[in-house]
Amino acid sequence: MKKHYVFDTNVLLHDPQAIFKFADNNVVISIAVIEEIDRFKKEMTETGRNARLASRYIDELRKQGPLSQGVQMKNGGMLIVDIGSEDHTQAKIFPIPKHTGADEEILATAIRLKKRHKDLPVVFVTKDTNLRILADAMGIPAVDYDPDQVELDELYTGWGELELKSESMQKLRDTGELNVEDNNGFYPNQFFIVRDPEHPSMSLLTRYYQEGSKLSVLKTHKEIWGVKPKNLEQTFSLELLLDDSIQLVTLVGKAGTGKTLLALAAGLHATIEEGAYSRLLVSRPVYPLGKDIGFLPGDLEEKLLPWMQPIFDNIEFLVGTPERSKLGTGRRREKAYRSHYHLMNMGVLQIEPLTYIRGRSIPNQYLLVDEAQNLTPHEIKTIVTRVGYGTKIIITGDPYQIDNPYVDVSNNGLTYVVERFKSQPMAGQVFLTKGERSDLAELAANLL
């Protein structure tokens, strides 16, 4: 049965293509939504861009006929722009204390449709929690718009545990590999802690390769730039970070689990010591202050400093650790690379805001995108599609610490890319849970 879906403004600001994602149902937009979109379209932000796109999509459909009567879309549905009641005294058919006139008119559209079309269900679609509650109180079913929503407790972790019989365990231990006929839905590059139920204290760390359908025992990695993995999750992460055949790595976890430090150490190792990439490019979104980078004083480097200081902190830690490969045990790497400024002057390290990434092509680089939980699914798509030949991209973030008001723990770009790429052989994922920054930091992450 067809339905009427009445959109709130925030749905189109979140996804301008939302009008095409409701199959053959009727999508209804109040004239108040059009007016609100018009107020956002001049903003030089992702929200402003979405407002402009939404206006263009609606304008293209307008060419087919009067929107107030409804126009056909390619998916079989209808787009209808509701212009309100002719009797304006009937527009405000219910009180909405402390709400804007736009909210009132949008809900009024849903109520009018429900009275006018008793044979078709009416559903109110909004990302505003309070408006969903209010609509439900008014007798209108309300839903959130989240086509890409992924519940955090269901997010792919990238690793798990597996039990094998004694003979299989022995073969894996002896040869380092084991063909898995029944892979039970394993994902490419998924890690497993393999145990023998008869000897539970004995275990092996393995990685599943889709090509050949086999488990392979992990090799022990030496420390890189003075950093050694402190737990199993960090061991899994380094395995992906140091494997050039894995072009996309996602590291998800709470503060202090070592995501950024490991990614930077692997990037410096691959760029400087192995020469696998021309440079290490690090980027972060600039959401926390809610202002564009141009509002900060100084040149570009000075403007970036507050946003990129966490990256610089990690690099200063790395350049001050003992060098194991070139300078010899016990000598300090800072004698060769005294700070992040030296790395930048040498052209090895480049720090850049995501503001300027659209339209670029990034070949032969080690690209680290930090704090990706503040990105929208569209933004993460824009970033990943910039990757050129020979580039490895690392995406890190903590879905528990989100500053962007337009995404949440379930629909941000970080969790979106994890779910979309989990079945791809060129990608790998690790969910880190154990904090290693300090005992206090770990306790704070768990208690606060």
C-alpha positions in Angstrom: 0.0 0.0 0.0 1.2 3.5 -0.9 1.9 6.0 1.8 2.3 9.8 2.1 5.7 10.7 3.6 5.8 14.3 4.9 9.3 15.6 5.1 10.8 18.0 7.7 13.4 20.4 6.4 16.3 18.6 8.2 15.7 15.5 6.1 16.7 17.4 2.9 19.5 19.2 4.6 20.9 15.8 5.7 20.4 14.1 2.3 19.1 16.1 -0.7 18.4 12.9 -2.6 16.0 11.7 0.1 13.0 12.4 -2.1 14.1 9.6 -4.4 14.5 7.0 -1.7 10.9 6.2 -0.8 10.1 3.8 -3.6 6.7 4.4 -5.3 5.2 6.3 -2.4 4.2 10.0 -2.3 6.7 12.4 -0.9 5.1 15.6 0.4 7.0 18.8 1.1 5.4 21.7 2.8 5.9 25.2 1.4 7.4 26.0 4.7 10.2 23.5 4.0 11.0 25.3 0.7 11.2 28.6 2.6 13.6 27.1 5.2 15.8 25.6 2.5 16.1 29.0 0.9 17.5 30.4 4.1 20.2 27.8 4.2 21.3 27.8 0.5 23.8 30.7 0.8 25.9 29.0 3.6 29.3 27.8 2.4 29.0 24.6 4.4 27.9 21.0 3.8 24.4 22.0 4.9 24.3 24.9 2.5 25.5 22.6 -0.3 22.7 20.1 0.5 20.2 22.9 0.5 21.3 24.0 -3.0 21.2 20.4 -4.3 17.7 19.9 -2.8 16.5 23.0 -4.6 17.9 21.9 -7.9 16.3 18.4 -7.7 12.9 19.9 -6.9 13.3 22.5 -9.7 14.1 19.7 -12.2 10.9 17.9 -11.2 9.0 21.2 -11.4 9.6 21.2 -15.2 7.3 18.2 -15.5 4.2 20.0 -14.2 2.6 21.8 -11.2 4.3 20.6 -8.0 1.1 21.4 -6.0 -0.7 18.7 -8.0 2.2 16.2 -7.8 4.8 15.1 -10.4 6.0 11.7 -11.2 9.5 10.6 -10.3 11.6 7.9 -12.0 11.2 5.5 -9.0 7.4 5.5 -9.5 6.7 7.8 -6.6 5.1 11.3 -6.6 6.6 14.6 -5.3 4.0 16.9 -4.0 4.6 20.4 -2.6 1.8 21.3 -0.2 1.0 25.0 -0.4 -1.2 25.0 2.8 -4.8 25.6 3.4 -6.7 28.2 1.4 -8.3 29.3 4.6 -5.3 30.6 6.5 -7.3 30.6 9.8 -7.3 26.8 9.4 -3.5 26.5 9.0 -2.9 26.7 12.7 -5.1 23.8 13.6 -3.3 22.9 16.8 -1.1 24.6 19.3 2.7 24.0 19.3 4.1 25.8 22.3 7.6 27.2 21.8 7.9 25.9 18.3 8.5 27.9 15.1 5.8 28.6 12.6 7.6 26.4 10.1 7.4 23.4 12.5 3.7 24.1 13.0 3.0 24.3 9.3 4.9 21.2 8.4 3.0 19.2 11.0 -0.2 20.8 9.9 0.5 19.5 6.4 0.6 16.0 7.8 -2.6 16.4 9.7 -4.4 17.8 6.6 -3.3 14.9 4.5 -4.5 12.4 7.1 -7.9 14.0 7.1 -8.1 14.4 3.4 -6.8 10.9 2.4 -8.2 8.4 4.8 -7.3 5.6 2.5 -3.5 6.3 2.5 -1.4 6.2 5.6 0.5 9.4 6.5 4.0 9.2 8.0 6.0 12.2 9.2 9.8 12.0 8.5 12.1 14.1 10.6 15.5 14.0 12.4 14.1 16.2 15.1 13.5 14.0 18.2 11.0 16.4 19.8 9.0 16.8 16.6 8.7 13.1 16.3 7.3 13.0 19.8 5.0 15.8 19.1 3.8 14.3 15.9 3.1 11.0 17.6 1.1 12.9 20.3 -1.0 14.4 17.5 -1.8 10.9 16.1 0.7 11.1 13.2 3.2 8.2 13.0 6.8 9.6 12.9 10.1 8.1 11.9 13.7 9.2 11.8 15.4 9.4 8.4 18.5 7.2 8.5 18.9 5.1 5.4 22.6 4.5 6.3 22.1 4.1 10.1 24.3 1.5 11.8 23.8 0.6 15.4 27.2 0.8 17.2 26.7 -2.4 19.1 26.2 -4.1 15.7 29.2 -2.5 14.0 31.6 -4.8 12.3 34.6 -5.2 14.7 37.1 -6.7 12.3 38.1 -9.5 14.6 36.6 -12.4 16.7 37.3 -15.8 18.3 37.3 -19.2 16.6 37.5 -22.7 17.9 39.3 -25.5 15.9 39.7 -29.2 16.4 43.1 -30.3 17.7 44.3 -31.7 14.3 43.3 -28.5 12.5 45.0 -26.5 15.2 48.2 -28.5 14.9 48.2 -28.1 11.1 47.8 -24.4 11.5 50.6 -24.3 14.0 53.0 -26.4 11.8 52.4 -24.8 8.4 51.2 -21.3 9.3 48.1 -21.7 7.1 44.8 -23.6 7.1 42.2 -23.8 4.3 38.7 -23.1 5.6 36.0 -24.8 3.6 33.2 -23.6 5.8 34.1 -20.0 6.5 30.7 -19.2 8.2 30.5 -15.8 6.6 34.0 -14.6 7.4 34.9 -11.2 5.9 38.2 -10.5 4.0 41.1 -9.6 6.3 39.1 -10.5 9.4 41.2 -11.5 12.4 40.6 -14.5 14.6 42.0 -15.6 17.9 42.0 -19.4 17.3 41.8 -21.8 20.2 41.6 -25.5 20.7 38.6 -26.2 23.1 40.6 -29.1 24.5 43.5 -26.8 25.3 41.9 -23.4 25.8 45.1 -21.8 27.1 46.8 -22.3 23.7 45.9 -19.8 21.0 47.1 -18.5 17.7 46.4 -15.0 16.1 45.3 -15.4 12.5 44.0 -13.4 9.6 41.4 -14.7 7.0 42.3 -14.3 3.3 39.3 -14.5 1.0 41.5 -15.5 -1.9 42.2 -19.1 -1.2 39.7 -19.1 1.7 42.4 -19.6 4.3 43.5 -18.6 7.7 47.1 -17.4 8.1 49.1 -17.1 11.3 50.2 -13.5 12.0 53.9 -12.7 11.9 55.3 -10.8 14.8 56.0 -7.1 13.8 59.0 -5.3 15.1 58.5 -2.0 16.7 58.1 0.9 14.2 59.3 4.4 15.2 59.7 3.1 18.8 56.0 1.9 19.0 55.1 -1.6 19.8 51.5 -3.0 19.9 50.4 -3.2 23.6 47.4 -5.5 23.0 45.8 -7.8 20.5 43.7 -5.0 18.9 46.8 -2.9 18.3 48.5 -6.0 16.8 45.7 -6.4 14.4 45.8 -2.7 13.5 49.5 -2.8 12.7 49.0 -5.8 10.5 46.6 -3.8 8.3 48.6 -0.6 8.5 51.8 -2.2 7.3 50.2 -4.2 4.5 50.4 -2.2 1.3 47.8 -4.5 -0.4 45.2 -3.1 2.0 44.2 0.3 0.5 41.7 1.3 3.0 42.0 0.8 6.8 39.4 1.9 9.4 40.3 2.1 13.0 37.4 2.7 15.4 37.6 3.1 19.1 37.3 5.3 22.2 39.9 7.9 23.2 43.3 6.6 24.1 43.2 3.3 22.3 46.1 4.3 20.0 44.4 4.7 16.7 46.1 7.9 15.6 49.5 7.1 17.1 49.7 3.7 15.3 48.5 5.2 12.0 51.1 8.0 12.2 53.9 5.6 13.1 53.0 3.2 10.3 52.8 6.2 7.9 56.2 7.5 8.8 57.7 4.0 8.6 56.2 3.4 5.1 57.0 6.9 3.8 60.5 7.6 5.2 62.0 4.1 5.8 60.4 2.1 3.1 59.8 4.9 0.5 56.5 3.2 -0.4 54.7 6.6 -0.6 55.8 10.1 -1.6 54.5 11.7 1.6 52.3 11.4 4.6 49.2 13.5 4.3 47.1 14.1 7.4 43.7 15.8 7.5 41.0 16.4 10.1 37.6 18.1 10.0 37.3 21.4 11.7 34.0 21.0 13.5 34.7 21.6 17.2 34.4 25.4 17.3 31.6 25.5 14.7 33.5 28.1 12.6 35.2 28.1 9.3 39.0 28.1 9.4 39.1 31.7 8.0 37.8 33.1 11.3 41.2 32.3 12.9 44.0 34.9 12.7 47.3 34.3 10.8 48.4 32.5 7.7 47.2 29.0 6.8 49.7 27.3 9.1 48.7 29.4 12.0 45.0 28.9 11.3 45.5 25.1 11.3 47.5 24.9 14.5 44.6 24.6 17.0 42.9 21.9 14.8 46.0 19.9 14.1 47.7 20.1 17.5 46.7 16.6 18.5 48.5 15.3 15.3 51.6 17.4 16.2 51.5 16.0 19.7 51.6 12.4 18.4 54.4 13.2 15.9 56.5 14.9 18.6 56.1 11.8 20.7 57.2 9.6 17.7 60.3 11.7 16.8 61.4 11.5 20.4 61.4 7.7 20.5 64.5 5.5 20.0 65.3 4.7 16.3 65.6 1.0 15.7 66.4 0.9 12.0 68.7 3.7 10.9 70.3 5.5 13.9 70.8 2.4 16.1 69.4 1.3 19.4 69.4 3.9 22.1 69.9 6.9 19.9 67.1 9.4 19.5 65.2 9.8 16.3 64.9 13.6 17.0 68.6 13.9 16.0 67.5 13.2 12.4 63.9 14.5 12.6 63.7 17.0 15.4 60.1 17.9 15.1 57.1 18.0 12.9 58.4 21.2 11.4 61.4 19.4 10.0 59.2 16.7 8.5 57.1 19.3 6.8 60.1 21.2 5.5 61.5 18.0 4.1 58.2 17.5 2.2 57.6 14.2 4.0 54.6 15.4 6.1 51.7 17.6 5.0 48.9 18.7 7.2 45.7 19.9 5.5 42.1 20.6 6.4 39.4 18.6 4.7 37.9 21.9 3.5 40.1 21.8 0.4 39.9 18.2 -0.5 37.0 18.3 -2.9 38.1 18.1 -6.6 41.5 16.8 -5.7 43.3 13.6 -6.9 45.7 12.2 -4.4 48.1 9.5 -5.9 51.0 7.7 -4.2 50.4 9.1 -0.7 49.7 7.7 2.8 46.5 9.6 3.7 45.3 9.7 7.3 41.8 11.1 8.0 41.4 11.6 11.7 38.2 12.3 13.7 36.1 10.9 10.9 33.1 10.4 13.2 32.4 14.1 12.6 31.9 13.5 8.8 28.6 12.8 7.0 28.3 9.7 4.7 28.5 12.1 1.8 31.7 13.8 3.0 33.4 10.4 3.6 32.4 9.4 0.1 33.9 12.6 -1.3 37.2 11.9 0.6 37.6 8.3 -0.4 36.8 9.0 -4.0 39.8 11.4 -4.1 42.2 8.5 -3.6 44.5 7.9 -6.6 46.7 5.0 -7.7 49.3 4.0 -5.1 47.6 5.8 -2.2 46.6 4.1 1.1 43.9 5.8 3.2 43.5 5.3 7.0 40.3 6.5 8.5 40.2 6.8 12.3 37.6 8.1 14.8 35.7 7.7 18.0 31.9 7.4 17.5 31.4 8.3 21.1 32.8 11.8 20.7 30.8 13.6 18.0 30.9 17.4 17.6 29.0 17.7 14.3 25.3 18.4 15.1 24.1 16.8 11.9 25.3 13.3 12.5 25.1 10.9 15.5 26.7 7.7 16.7 24.7 5.6 14.2 24.8 7.6 10.9 28.2 9.3 10.8 30.7 8.8 7.9 33.0 6.6 10.0 30.5 3.8 10.8 29.1 4.2 7.3 32.4 3.4 5.5 33.1 0.5 7.9 29.8 -1.2 7.0 30.1 -0.5 3.3 33.6 -1.8 2.9 33.7 -4.8 5.3 33.2 -7.3 2.5 35.9 -5.8 0.2 39.3 -7.6 0.0 41.2 -4.2 -0.3 39.8 -3.0 3.0 40.3 -3.9 6.7 38.8 -2.8 10.0 39.6 -3.0 13.6 37.5 -1.9 16.6 39.8 -1.0 19.5 38.3 -1.1 23.0 41.3 -1.2 25.4 42.8 2.2 26.2 46.6 2.5 26.5 47.2 6.2 26.9 47.2 6.0 30.7 45.3 4.4 33.6 43.6 7.7 34.3 42.6 8.3 30.6 41.2 4.7 30.4 39.2 5.2 33.6 37.9 8.6 32.3 36.8 7.1 29.0 34.8 4.4 30.8 33.3 6.5 33.6 32.7 9.9 32.1 
